[in-house]
Amino acid sequence: MDNNLNAHALFPSKDSADGYLSGNAIRSIKATVEDDLDVKFDLRMCRRTFGQRYLDSDVDIESVSVLMGHASTKTTEGFYSRKRLNK
């Protein structure tokens, strides 16, 4: 078995041509985690938390924007995370 995947995905798929998990695979994993933890969660909140934690760790907004795949920092600031005065 070859585990040396060449993908930019955080959770790469060995079965897809592009190396990314499908939407159905992600929803299936999410459902399994929710069942195991007995906690429901919104994947969009995970994304917001990702961005906010980097900003709270003093990573600059430009870098966070790139990490999130945004073409502009305005998207990052407006929809996902904001620099807070009190961390």
PyMOL Python script that loads the backbone (N, CA, C, O; Angstrom):
from pymol import cmd

cmd.read_pdbstr("""\
ATOM      1  N   MET A   1       0.848  -1.168   0.000  1.00  0.00           N
ATOM      2  CA  MET A   1       0.000   0.000   0.000  1.00  0.00           C
ATOM      3  C   MET A   1       0.902   1.243   0.000  1.00  0.00           C
ATOM      4  O   MET A   1       1.865   1.318   0.763  1.00  0.00           O
ATOM      5  N   ASP A   2       0.578   2.218  -0.865  1.00  0.00           N
ATOM      6  CA  ASP A   2       1.356   3.445  -0.968  1.00  0.00           C
ATOM      7  C   ASP A   2       0.695   4.537  -0.143  1.00  0.00           C
ATOM      8  O   ASP A   2      -0.383   5.013  -0.499  1.00  0.00           O
ATOM      9  N   ASN A   3       1.323   4.939   0.951  1.00  0.00           N
ATOM     10  CA  ASN A   3       0.797   6.005   1.800  1.00  0.00           C
ATOM     11  C   ASN A   3       1.474   7.341   1.532  1.00  0.00           C
ATOM     12  O   ASN A   3       1.189   8.319   2.223  1.00  0.00           O
ATOM     13  N   ASN A   4       2.343   7.404   0.569  1.00  0.00           N
ATOM     14  CA  ASN A   4       3.024   8.648   0.241  1.00  0.00           C
ATOM     15  C   ASN A   4       2.201   9.434  -0.770  1.00  0.00           C
ATOM     16  O   ASN A   4       2.519   9.478  -1.958  1.00  0.00           O
ATOM     17  N   LEU A   5       1.136  10.053  -0.272  1.00  0.00           N
ATOM     18  CA  LEU A   5       0.247  10.818  -1.134  1.00  0.00           C
ATOM     19  C   LEU A   5       0.837  12.186  -1.421  1.00  0.00           C
ATOM     20  O   LEU A   5       1.425  12.816  -0.542  1.00  0.00           O
ATOM     21  N   ASN A   6       0.680  12.634  -2.638  1.00  0.00           N
ATOM     22  CA  ASN A   6       1.132  13.963  -3.022  1.00  0.00           C
ATOM     23  C   ASN A   6      -0.094  14.833  -3.232  1.00  0.00           C
ATOM     24  O   ASN A   6      -0.516  15.047  -4.368  1.00  0.00           O
ATOM     25  N   ALA A   7      -0.674  15.341  -2.135  1.00  0.00           N
ATOM     26  CA  ALA A   7      -1.886  16.147  -2.211  1.00  0.00           C
ATOM     27  C   ALA A   7      -1.765  17.312  -1.240  1.00  0.00           C
ATOM     28  O   ALA A   7      -1.059  17.235  -0.234  1.00  0.00           O
ATOM     29  N   HIS A   8      -2.458  18.376  -1.558  1.00  0.00           N
ATOM     30  CA  HIS A   8      -2.477  19.550  -0.692  1.00  0.00           C
ATOM     31  C   HIS A   8      -3.625  19.499   0.309  1.00  0.00           C
ATOM     32  O   HIS A   8      -3.775  20.408   1.125  1.00  0.00           O
ATOM     33  N   ALA A   9      -4.424  18.462   0.255  1.00  0.00           N
ATOM     34  CA  ALA A   9      -5.582  18.343   1.135  1.00  0.00           C
ATOM     35  C   ALA A   9      -5.145  18.040   2.563  1.00  0.00           C
ATOM     36  O   ALA A   9      -4.179  17.312   2.794  1.00  0.00           O
ATOM     37  N   LEU A  10      -5.880  18.616   3.517  1.00  0.00           N
ATOM     38  CA  LEU A  10      -5.603  18.330   4.925  1.00  0.00           C
ATOM     39  C   LEU A  10      -5.877  16.856   5.227  1.00  0.00           C
ATOM     40  O   LEU A  10      -5.116  16.211   5.948  1.00  0.00           O
ATOM     41  N   PHE A  11      -6.959  16.335   4.674  1.00  0.00           N
ATOM     42  CA  PHE A  11      -7.309  14.921   4.808  1.00  0.00           C
ATOM     43  C   PHE A  11      -7.402  14.346   3.396  1.00  0.00           C
ATOM     44  O   PHE A  11      -8.489  14.303   2.820  1.00  0.00           O
ATOM     45  N   PRO A  12      -6.291  13.910   2.840  1.00  0.00           N
ATOM     46  CA  PRO A  12      -6.293  13.449   1.447  1.00  0.00           C
ATOM     47  C   PRO A  12      -6.995  12.109   1.269  1.00  0.00           C
ATOM     48  O   PRO A  12      -7.095  11.298   2.189  1.00  0.00           O
ATOM     49  N   SER A  13      -7.474  11.915   0.050  1.00  0.00           N
ATOM     50  CA  SER A  13      -8.109  10.658  -0.321  1.00  0.00           C
ATOM     51  C   SER A  13      -7.168   9.870  -1.218  1.00  0.00           C
ATOM     52  O   SER A  13      -6.620  10.405  -2.182  1.00  0.00           O
ATOM     53  N   LYS A  14      -6.989   8.614  -0.898  1.00  0.00           N
ATOM     54  CA  LYS A  14      -6.153   7.766  -1.743  1.00  0.00           C
ATOM     55  C   LYS A  14      -6.932   7.249  -2.946  1.00  0.00           C
ATOM     56  O   LYS A  14      -6.344   6.727  -3.893  1.00  0.00           O
ATOM     57  N   ASP A  15      -8.257   7.396  -2.909  1.00  0.00           N
ATOM     58  CA  ASP A  15      -9.092   6.790  -3.938  1.00  0.00           C
ATOM     59  C   ASP A  15      -9.483   7.739  -5.070  1.00  0.00           C
ATOM     60  O   ASP A  15      -9.938   7.281  -6.118  1.00  0.00           O
ATOM     61  N   SER A  16      -9.317   9.052  -4.882  1.00  0.00           N
ATOM     62  CA  SER A  16      -9.744   9.977  -5.927  1.00  0.00           C
ATOM     63  C   SER A  16      -8.550  10.421  -6.767  1.00  0.00           C
ATOM     64  O   SER A  16      -7.411  10.427  -6.302  1.00  0.00           O
ATOM     65  N   ALA A  17      -8.835  10.788  -7.999  1.00  0.00           N
ATOM     66  CA  ALA A  17      -7.772  11.186  -8.931  1.00  0.00           C
ATOM     67  C   ALA A  17      -7.094  12.479  -8.492  1.00  0.00           C
ATOM     68  O   ALA A  17      -5.895  12.656  -8.710  1.00  0.00           O
ATOM     69  N   ASP A  18      -7.859  13.391  -7.870  1.00  0.00           N
ATOM     70  CA  ASP A  18      -7.283  14.684  -7.489  1.00  0.00           C
ATOM     71  C   ASP A  18      -6.729  14.703  -6.063  1.00  0.00           C
ATOM     72  O   ASP A  18      -6.117  15.692  -5.658  1.00  0.00           O
ATOM     73  N   GLY A  19      -6.931  13.632  -5.297  1.00  0.00           N
ATOM     74  CA  GLY A  19      -6.391  13.552  -3.951  1.00  0.00           C
ATOM     75  C   GLY A  19      -7.280  14.132  -2.873  1.00  0.00           C
ATOM     76  O   GLY A  19      -6.896  14.145  -1.704  1.00  0.00           O
ATOM     77  N   TYR A  20      -8.468  14.618  -3.237  1.00  0.00           N
ATOM     78  CA  TYR A  20      -9.367  15.241  -2.264  1.00  0.00           C
ATOM     79  C   TYR A  20     -10.544  14.330  -1.944  1.00  0.00           C
ATOM     80  O   TYR A  20     -10.989  13.550  -2.786  1.00  0.00           O
ATOM     81  N   LEU A  21     -11.042  14.439  -0.717  1.00  0.00           N
ATOM     82  CA  LEU A  21     -12.239  13.702  -0.328  1.00  0.00           C
ATOM     83  C   LEU A  21     -13.446  14.311  -1.032  1.00  0.00           C
ATOM     84  O   LEU A  21     -13.496  15.522  -1.247  1.00  0.00           O
ATOM     85  N   SER A  22     -14.404  13.486  -1.385  1.00  0.00           N
ATOM     86  CA  SER A  22     -15.645  13.977  -1.992  1.00  0.00           C
ATOM     87  C   SER A  22     -16.536  14.572  -0.905  1.00  0.00           C
ATOM     88  O   SER A  22     -16.332  14.331   0.285  1.00  0.00           O
ATOM     89  N   GLY A  23     -17.514  15.343  -1.329  1.00  0.00           N
ATOM     90  CA  GLY A  23     -18.479  15.907  -0.388  1.00  0.00           C
ATOM     91  C   GLY A  23     -19.198  14.812   0.386  1.00  0.00           C
ATOM     92  O   GLY A  23     -19.433  14.945   1.587  1.00  0.00           O
ATOM     93  N   ASN A  24     -19.545  13.734  -0.299  1.00  0.00           N
ATOM     94  CA  ASN A  24     -20.222  12.619   0.381  1.00  0.00           C
ATOM     95  C   ASN A  24     -19.324  11.968   1.420  1.00  0.00           C
ATOM     96  O   ASN A  24     -19.796  11.594   2.495  1.00  0.00           O
ATOM     97  N   ALA A  25     -18.041  11.827   1.119  1.00  0.00           N
ATOM     98  CA  ALA A  25     -17.105  11.235   2.084  1.00  0.00           C
ATOM     99  C   ALA A  25     -16.978  12.119   3.323  1.00  0.00           C
ATOM    100  O   ALA A  25     -16.949  11.624   4.450  1.00  0.00           O
ATOM    101  N   ILE A  26     -16.904  13.411   3.108  1.00  0.00           N
ATOM    102  CA  ILE A  26     -16.794  14.344   4.237  1.00  0.00           C
ATOM    103  C   ILE A  26     -18.053  14.281   5.093  1.00  0.00           C
ATOM    104  O   ILE A  26     -17.965  14.247   6.320  1.00  0.00           O
ATOM    105  N   ARG A  27     -19.234  14.265   4.455  1.00  0.00           N
ATOM    106  CA  ARG A  27     -20.489  14.179   5.208  1.00  0.00           C
ATOM    107  C   ARG A  27     -20.572  12.862   5.985  1.00  0.00           C
ATOM    108  O   ARG A  27     -21.089  12.832   7.101  1.00  0.00           O
ATOM    109  N   SER A  28     -20.071  11.791   5.406  1.00  0.00           N
ATOM    110  CA  SER A  28     -20.080  10.497   6.080  1.00  0.00           C
ATOM    111  C   SER A  28     -19.165  10.509   7.309  1.00  0.00           C
ATOM    112  O   SER A  28     -19.535  10.012   8.372  1.00  0.00           O
ATOM    113  N   ILE A  29     -17.987  11.073   7.155  1.00  0.00           N
ATOM    114  CA  ILE A  29     -17.049  11.186   8.287  1.00  0.00           C
ATOM    115  C   ILE A  29     -17.656  12.058   9.382  1.00  0.00           C
ATOM    116  O   ILE A  29     -17.582  11.720  10.564  1.00  0.00           O
ATOM    117  N   LYS A  30     -18.254  13.178   8.987  1.00  0.00           N
ATOM    118  CA  LYS A  30     -18.896  14.083   9.945  1.00  0.00           C
ATOM    119  C   LYS A  30     -19.984  13.348  10.723  1.00  0.00           C
ATOM    120  O   LYS A  30     -20.062  13.471  11.945  1.00  0.00           O
ATOM    121  N   ALA A  31     -20.821  12.587  10.025  1.00  0.00           N
ATOM    122  CA  ALA A  31     -21.893  11.843  10.688  1.00  0.00           C
ATOM    123  C   ALA A  31     -21.327  10.827  11.685  1.00  0.00           C
ATOM    124  O   ALA A  31     -21.878  10.652  12.772  1.00  0.00           O
ATOM    125  N   THR A  32     -20.250  10.172  11.323  1.00  0.00           N
ATOM    126  CA  THR A  32     -19.614   9.201  12.221  1.00  0.00           C
ATOM    127  C   THR A  32     -19.090   9.891  13.477  1.00  0.00           C
ATOM    128  O   THR A  32     -19.282   9.395  14.587  1.00  0.00           O
ATOM    129  N   VAL A  33     -18.430  11.030  13.302  1.00  0.00           N
ATOM    130  CA  VAL A  33     -17.897  11.784  14.448  1.00  0.00           C
ATOM    131  C   VAL A  33     -19.044  12.266  15.335  1.00  0.00           C
ATOM    132  O   VAL A  33     -18.970  12.165  16.559  1.00  0.00           O
ATOM    133  N   GLU A  34     -20.109  12.791  14.713  1.00  0.00           N
ATOM    134  CA  GLU A  34     -21.257  13.257  15.501  1.00  0.00           C
ATOM    135  C   GLU A  34     -21.871  12.109  16.296  1.00  0.00           C
ATOM    136  O   GLU A  34     -22.227  12.284  17.462  1.00  0.00           O
ATOM    137  N   ASP A  35     -21.998  10.948  15.680  1.00  0.00           N
ATOM    138  CA  ASP A  35     -22.552   9.790  16.390  1.00  0.00           C
ATOM    139  C   ASP A  35     -21.645   9.341  17.528  1.00  0.00           C
ATOM    140  O   ASP A  35     -22.121   9.039  18.622  1.00  0.00           O
ATOM    141  N   ASP A  36     -20.344   9.295  17.274  1.00  0.00           N
ATOM    142  CA  ASP A  36     -19.392   8.867  18.303  1.00  0.00           C
ATOM    143  C   ASP A  36     -19.363   9.819  19.488  1.00  0.00           C
ATOM    144  O   ASP A  36     -19.270   9.382  20.635  1.00  0.00           O
ATOM    145  N   LEU A  37     -19.443  11.124  19.216  1.00  0.00           N
ATOM    146  CA  LEU A  37     -19.348  12.126  20.279  1.00  0.00           C
ATOM    147  C   LEU A  37     -20.699  12.519  20.850  1.00  0.00           C
ATOM    148  O   LEU A  37     -20.775  13.164  21.896  1.00  0.00           O
ATOM    149  N   ASP A  38     -21.766  12.128  20.160  1.00  0.00           N
ATOM    150  CA  ASP A  38     -23.116  12.548  20.522  1.00  0.00           C
ATOM    151  C   ASP A  38     -23.217  14.075  20.572  1.00  0.00           C
ATOM    152  O   ASP A  38     -23.854  14.650  21.454  1.00  0.00           O
ATOM    153  N   VAL A  39     -22.562  14.711  19.588  1.00  0.00           N
ATOM    154  CA  VAL A  39     -22.567  16.167  19.468  1.00  0.00           C
ATOM    155  C   VAL A  39     -22.745  16.512  17.995  1.00  0.00           C
ATOM    156  O   VAL A  39     -22.031  15.987  17.141  1.00  0.00           O
ATOM    157  N   LYS A  40     -23.697  17.396  17.695  1.00  0.00           N
ATOM    158  CA  LYS A  40     -23.894  17.874  16.326  1.00  0.00           C
ATOM    159  C   LYS A  40     -23.059  19.131  16.124  1.00  0.00           C
ATOM    160  O   LYS A  40     -22.960  19.956  17.032  1.00  0.00           O
ATOM    161  N   PHE A  41     -22.458  19.291  14.947  1.00  0.00           N
ATOM    162  CA  PHE A  41     -21.686  20.488  14.659  1.00  0.00           C
ATOM    163  C   PHE A  41     -21.807  20.860  13.195  1.00  0.00           C
ATOM    164  O   PHE A  41     -22.146  20.033  12.348  1.00  0.00           O
ATOM    165  N   ASP A  42     -21.528  22.108  12.918  1.00  0.00           N
ATOM    166  CA  ASP A  42     -21.617  22.671  11.578  1.00  0.00           C
ATOM    167  C   ASP A  42     -20.193  22.801  11.030  1.00  0.00           C
ATOM    168  O   ASP A  42     -19.346  23.445  11.649  1.00  0.00           O
ATOM    169  N   LEU A  43     -19.931  22.194   9.877  1.00  0.00           N
ATOM    170  CA  LEU A  43     -18.583  22.249   9.314  1.00  0.00           C
ATOM    171  C   LEU A  43     -18.127  23.676   9.029  1.00  0.00           C
ATOM    172  O   LEU A  43     -16.932  23.963   9.088  1.00  0.00           O
ATOM    173  N   ARG A  44     -19.060  24.570   8.723  1.00  0.00           N
ATOM    174  CA  ARG A  44     -18.676  25.974   8.488  1.00  0.00           C
ATOM    175  C   ARG A  44     -18.095  26.602   9.745  1.00  0.00           C
ATOM    176  O   ARG A  44     -17.214  27.458   9.667  1.00  0.00           O
ATOM    177  N   MET A  45     -18.589  26.175  10.906  1.00  0.00           N
ATOM    178  CA  MET A  45     -18.045  26.701  12.161  1.00  0.00           C
ATOM    179  C   MET A  45     -16.611  26.213  12.356  1.00  0.00           C
ATOM    180  O   MET A  45     -15.788  26.932  12.922  1.00  0.00           O
ATOM    181  N   CYS A  46     -16.306  25.014  11.901  1.00  0.00           N
ATOM    182  CA  CYS A  46     -14.931  24.527  11.989  1.00  0.00           C
ATOM    183  C   CYS A  46     -14.015  25.432  11.165  1.00  0.00           C
ATOM    184  O   CYS A  46     -12.903  25.750  11.588  1.00  0.00           O
ATOM    185  N   ARG A  47     -14.481  25.838  10.005  1.00  0.00           N
ATOM    186  CA  ARG A  47     -13.700  26.716   9.141  1.00  0.00           C
ATOM    187  C   ARG A  47     -13.489  28.077   9.806  1.00  0.00           C
ATOM    188  O   ARG A  47     -12.388  28.626   9.777  1.00  0.00           O
ATOM    189  N   ARG A  48     -14.540  28.607  10.398  1.00  0.00           N
ATOM    190  CA  ARG A  48     -14.413  29.894  11.101  1.00  0.00           C
ATOM    191  C   ARG A  48     -13.443  29.773  12.271  1.00  0.00           C
ATOM    192  O   ARG A  48     -12.626  30.664  12.502  1.00  0.00           O
ATOM    193  N   THR A  49     -13.534  28.683  12.998  1.00  0.00           N
ATOM    194  CA  THR A  49     -12.636  28.454  14.127  1.00  0.00           C
ATOM    195  C   THR A  49     -11.190  28.367  13.649  1.00  0.00           C
ATOM    196  O   THR A  49     -10.296  28.929  14.282  1.00  0.00           O
ATOM    197  N   PHE A  50     -10.954  27.675  12.547  1.00  0.00           N
ATOM    198  CA  PHE A  50      -9.623  27.569  11.956  1.00  0.00           C
ATOM    199  C   PHE A  50      -9.035  28.962  11.721  1.00  0.00           C
ATOM    200  O   PHE A  50      -7.928  29.257  12.170  1.00  0.00           O
ATOM    201  N   GLY A  51      -9.775  29.807  11.023  1.00  0.00           N
ATOM    202  CA  GLY A  51      -9.295  31.157  10.722  1.00  0.00           C
ATOM    203  C   GLY A  51      -9.099  31.995  11.971  1.00  0.00           C
ATOM    204  O   GLY A  51      -8.093  32.690  12.112  1.00  0.00           O
ATOM    205  N   GLN A  52     -10.057  31.928  12.868  1.00  0.00           N
ATOM    206  CA  GLN A  52      -9.980  32.751  14.077  1.00  0.00           C
ATOM    207  C   GLN A  52      -8.807  32.347  14.962  1.00  0.00           C
ATOM    208  O   GLN A  52      -8.141  33.209  15.535  1.00  0.00           O
ATOM    209  N   ARG A  53      -8.553  31.067  15.077  1.00  0.00           N
ATOM    210  CA  ARG A  53      -7.430  30.618  15.918  1.00  0.00           C
ATOM    211  C   ARG A  53      -6.085  31.091  15.380  1.00  0.00           C
ATOM    212  O   ARG A  53      -5.195  31.461  16.145  1.00  0.00           O
ATOM    213  N   TYR A  54      -5.945  31.075  14.053  1.00  0.00           N
ATOM    214  CA  TYR A  54      -4.698  31.596  13.479  1.00  0.00           C
ATOM    215  C   TYR A  54      -4.559  33.085  13.747  1.00  0.00           C
ATOM    216  O   TYR A  54      -3.477  33.545  14.110  1.00  0.00           O
ATOM    217  N   LEU A  55      -5.637  33.851  13.575  1.00  0.00           N
ATOM    218  CA  LEU A  55      -5.563  35.285  13.857  1.00  0.00           C
ATOM    219  C   LEU A  55      -5.255  35.543  15.327  1.00  0.00           C
ATOM    220  O   LEU A  55      -4.463  36.426  15.655  1.00  0.00           O
ATOM    221  N   ASP A  56      -5.879  34.775  16.205  1.00  0.00           N
ATOM    222  CA  ASP A  56      -5.630  34.931  17.640  1.00  0.00           C
ATOM    223  C   ASP A  56      -4.199  34.550  18.018  1.00  0.00           C
ATOM    224  O   ASP A  56      -3.701  34.956  19.068  1.00  0.00           O
ATOM    225  N   SER A  57      -3.545  33.776  17.164  1.00  0.00           N
ATOM    226  CA  SER A  57      -2.149  33.392  17.398  1.00  0.00           C
ATOM    227  C   SER A  57      -1.190  34.365  16.716  1.00  0.00           C
ATOM    228  O   SER A  57      -0.004  34.077  16.554  1.00  0.00           O
ATOM    229  N   ASP A  58      -1.726  35.530  16.315  1.00  0.00           N
ATOM    230  CA  ASP A  58      -0.946  36.612  15.702  1.00  0.00           C
ATOM    231  C   ASP A  58      -0.405  36.292  14.316  1.00  0.00           C
ATOM    232  O   ASP A  58       0.591  36.878  13.895  1.00  0.00           O
ATOM    233  N   VAL A  59      -1.045  35.372  13.600  1.00  0.00           N
ATOM    234  CA  VAL A  59      -0.716  35.165  12.190  1.00  0.00           C
ATOM    235  C   VAL A  59      -1.395  36.302  11.432  1.00  0.00           C
ATOM    236  O   VAL A  59      -2.551  36.625  11.706  1.00  0.00           O
ATOM    237  N   ASP A  60      -0.686  36.911  10.482  1.00  0.00           N
ATOM    238  CA  ASP A  60      -1.249  38.064   9.778  1.00  0.00           C
ATOM    239  C   ASP A  60      -2.416  37.642   8.886  1.00  0.00           C
ATOM    240  O   ASP A  60      -2.495  36.500   8.433  1.00  0.00           O
ATOM    241  N   ILE A  61      -3.318  38.595   8.650  1.00  0.00           N
ATOM    242  CA  ILE A  61      -4.543  38.319   7.896  1.00  0.00           C
ATOM    243  C   ILE A  61      -4.247  37.838   6.484  1.00  0.00           C
ATOM    244  O   ILE A  61      -4.993  37.023   5.942  1.00  0.00           O
ATOM    245  N   GLU A  62      -3.172  38.330   5.880  1.00  0.00           N
ATOM    246  CA  GLU A  62      -2.819  37.900   4.530  1.00  0.00           C
ATOM    247  C   GLU A  62      -2.505  36.403   4.493  1.00  0.00           C
ATOM    248  O   GLU A  62      -2.938  35.690   3.588  1.00  0.00           O
ATOM    249  N   SER A  63      -1.751  35.940   5.485  1.00  0.00           N
ATOM    250  CA  SER A  63      -1.402  34.518   5.554  1.00  0.00           C
ATOM    251  C   SER A  63      -2.631  33.655   5.833  1.00  0.00           C
ATOM    252  O   SER A  63      -2.796  32.588   5.241  1.00  0.00           O
ATOM    253  N   VAL A  64      -3.489  34.121   6.736  1.00  0.00           N
ATOM    254  CA  VAL A  64      -4.708  33.376   7.040  1.00  0.00           C
ATOM    255  C   VAL A  64      -5.585  33.289   5.794  1.00  0.00           C
ATOM    256  O   VAL A  64      -6.169  32.243   5.509  1.00  0.00           O
ATOM    257  N   SER A  65      -5.672  34.381   5.063  1.00  0.00           N
ATOM    258  CA  SER A  65      -6.459  34.407   3.831  1.00  0.00           C
ATOM    259  C   SER A  65      -5.950  33.379   2.822  1.00  0.00           C
ATOM    260  O   SER A  65      -6.739  32.675   2.193  1.00  0.00           O
ATOM    261  N   VAL A  66      -4.635  33.299   2.673  1.00  0.00           N
ATOM    262  CA  VAL A  66      -4.031  32.316   1.761  1.00  0.00           C
ATOM    263  C   VAL A  66      -4.311  30.901   2.258  1.00  0.00           C
ATOM    264  O   VAL A  66      -4.678  30.031   1.467  1.00  0.00           O
ATOM    265  N   LEU A  67      -4.142  30.660   3.558  1.00  0.00           N
ATOM    266  CA  LEU A  67      -4.403  29.330   4.115  1.00  0.00           C
ATOM    267  C   LEU A  67      -5.841  28.879   3.877  1.00  0.00           C
ATOM    268  O   LEU A  67      -6.109  27.693   3.689  1.00  0.00           O
ATOM    269  N   MET A  68      -6.767  29.850   3.889  1.00  0.00           N
ATOM    270  CA  MET A  68      -8.173  29.525   3.707  1.00  0.00           C
ATOM    271  C   MET A  68      -8.573  29.479   2.233  1.00  0.00           C
ATOM    272  O   MET A  68      -9.711  29.143   1.906  1.00  0.00           O
ATOM    273  N   GLY A  69      -7.634  29.817   1.345  1.00  0.00           N
ATOM    274  CA  GLY A  69      -7.909  29.749  -0.082  1.00  0.00           C
ATOM    275  C   GLY A  69      -8.689  30.917  -0.635  1.00  0.00           C
ATOM    276  O   GLY A  69      -9.320  30.804  -1.686  1.00  0.00           O
ATOM    277  N   HIS A  70      -8.655  32.045   0.065  1.00  0.00           N
ATOM    278  CA  HIS A  70      -9.391  33.221  -0.380  1.00  0.00           C
ATOM    279  C   HIS A  70      -8.547  34.067  -1.328  1.00  0.00           C
ATOM    280  O   HIS A  70      -7.331  34.175  -1.166  1.00  0.00           O
ATOM    281  N   ALA A  71      -9.198  34.658  -2.307  1.00  0.00           N
ATOM    282  CA  ALA A  71      -8.511  35.534  -3.253  1.00  0.00           C
ATOM    283  C   ALA A  71      -8.252  36.907  -2.644  1.00  0.00           C
ATOM    284  O   ALA A  71      -7.395  37.648  -3.123  1.00  0.00           O
ATOM    285  N   SER A  72      -8.981  37.245  -1.601  1.00  0.00           N
ATOM    286  CA  SER A  72      -8.871  38.563  -0.978  1.00  0.00           C
ATOM    287  C   SER A  72      -8.994  38.453   0.536  1.00  0.00           C
ATOM    288  O   SER A  72      -9.722  37.603   1.049  1.00  0.00           O
ATOM    289  N   THR A  73      -8.285  39.311   1.238  1.00  0.00           N
ATOM    290  CA  THR A  73      -8.415  39.338   2.699  1.00  0.00           C
ATOM    291  C   THR A  73      -9.796  39.836   3.115  1.00  0.00           C
ATOM    292  O   THR A  73     -10.228  39.586   4.241  1.00  0.00           O
ATOM    293  N   LYS A  74     -10.484  40.528   2.231  1.00  0.00           N
ATOM    294  CA  LYS A  74     -11.840  41.023   2.538  1.00  0.00           C
ATOM    295  C   LYS A  74     -12.783  39.847   2.808  1.00  0.00           C
ATOM    296  O   LYS A  74     -13.641  39.928   3.687  1.00  0.00           O
ATOM    297  N   THR A  75     -12.628  38.772   2.064  1.00  0.00           N
ATOM    298  CA  THR A  75     -13.452  37.583   2.293  1.00  0.00           C
ATOM    299  C   THR A  75     -13.144  37.002   3.666  1.00  0.00           C
ATOM    300  O   THR A  75     -14.055  36.656   4.418  1.00  0.00           O
ATOM    301  N   THR A  76     -11.878  36.898   3.987  1.00  0.00           N
ATOM    302  CA  THR A  76     -11.466  36.347   5.284  1.00  0.00           C
ATOM    303  C   THR A  76     -12.014  37.199   6.419  1.00  0.00           C
ATOM    304  O   THR A  76     -12.590  36.677   7.373  1.00  0.00           O
ATOM    305  N   GLU A  77     -11.835  38.502   6.314  1.00  0.00           N
ATOM    306  CA  GLU A  77     -12.288  39.417   7.366  1.00  0.00           C
ATOM    307  C   GLU A  77     -13.809  39.467   7.471  1.00  0.00           C
ATOM    308  O   GLU A  77     -14.360  39.504   8.571  1.00  0.00           O
ATOM    309  N   GLY A  78     -14.478  39.469   6.334  1.00  0.00           N
ATOM    310  CA  GLY A  78     -15.916  39.673   6.330  1.00  0.00           C
ATOM    311  C   GLY A  78     -16.743  38.465   6.696  1.00  0.00           C
ATOM    312  O   GLY A  78     -17.823  38.600   7.271  1.00  0.00           O
ATOM    313  N   PHE A  79     -16.248  37.278   6.370  1.00  0.00           N
ATOM    314  CA  PHE A  79     -17.081  36.102   6.538  1.00  0.00           C
ATOM    315  C   PHE A  79     -16.541  35.075   7.521  1.00  0.00           C
ATOM    316  O   PHE A  79     -17.312  34.261   8.029  1.00  0.00           O
ATOM    317  N   TYR A  80     -15.272  35.085   7.801  1.00  0.00           N
ATOM    318  CA  TYR A  80     -14.706  33.991   8.593  1.00  0.00           C
ATOM    319  C   TYR A  80     -14.056  34.403   9.903  1.00  0.00           C
ATOM    320  O   TYR A  80     -14.297  33.779  10.936  1.00  0.00           O
ATOM    321  N   SER A  81     -13.251  35.426   9.874  1.00  0.00           N
ATOM    322  CA  SER A  81     -12.534  35.758  11.098  1.00  0.00           C
ATOM    323  C   SER A  81     -12.164  37.223  11.125  1.00  0.00           C
ATOM    324  O   SER A  81     -11.953  37.854  10.090  1.00  0.00           O
ATOM    325  N   ARG A  82     -12.093  37.738  12.314  1.00  0.00           N
ATOM    326  CA  ARG A  82     -11.734  39.137  12.523  1.00  0.00           C
ATOM    327  C   ARG A  82     -10.687  39.223  13.628  1.00  0.00           C
ATOM    328  O   ARG A  82     -10.666  38.412  14.554  1.00  0.00           O
ATOM    329  N   LYS A  83      -9.838  40.206  13.510  1.00  0.00           N
ATOM    330  CA  LYS A  83      -8.861  40.455  14.565  1.00  0.00           C
ATOM    331  C   LYS A  83      -9.634  40.998  15.758  1.00  0.00           C
ATOM    332  O   LYS A  83     -10.384  41.966  15.635  1.00  0.00           O
ATOM    333  N   ARG A  84      -9.449  40.377  16.896  1.00  0.00           N
ATOM    334  CA  ARG A  84     -10.161  40.802  18.100  1.00  0.00           C
ATOM    335  C   ARG A  84      -9.224  41.559  19.018  1.00  0.00           C
ATOM    336  O   ARG A  84      -8.037  41.246  19.108  1.00  0.00           O
ATOM    337  N   LEU A  85      -9.765  42.559  19.700  1.00  0.00           N
ATOM    338  CA  LEU A  85      -8.957  43.323  20.646  1.00  0.00           C
ATOM    339  C   LEU A  85      -8.647  42.479  21.873  1.00  0.00           C
ATOM    340  O   LEU A  85      -7.551  42.560  22.428  1.00  0.00           O
ATOM    341  N   ASN A  86      -9.604  41.675  22.293  1.00  0.00           N
ATOM    342  CA  ASN A  86      -9.416  40.825  23.462  1.00  0.00           C
ATOM    343  C   ASN A  86      -9.471  39.376  23.011  1.00  0.00           C
ATOM    344  O   ASN A  86     -10.545  38.876  22.677  1.00  0.00           O
ATOM    345  N   LYS A  87      -8.334  38.695  22.995  1.00  0.00           N
ATOM    346  CA  LYS A  87      -8.283  37.324  22.488  1.00  0.00           C
ATOM    347  C   LYS A  87      -8.979  36.374  23.426  1.00  0.00           C
ATOM    348  O   LYS A  87      -9.035  35.173  23.160  1.00  0.00           O
TER     349      LYS A  87
END
""", "prot")
cmd.dss("prot")
cmd.show_as("cartoon", "prot")
cmd.util.cbc("prot")
cmd.orient("prot")
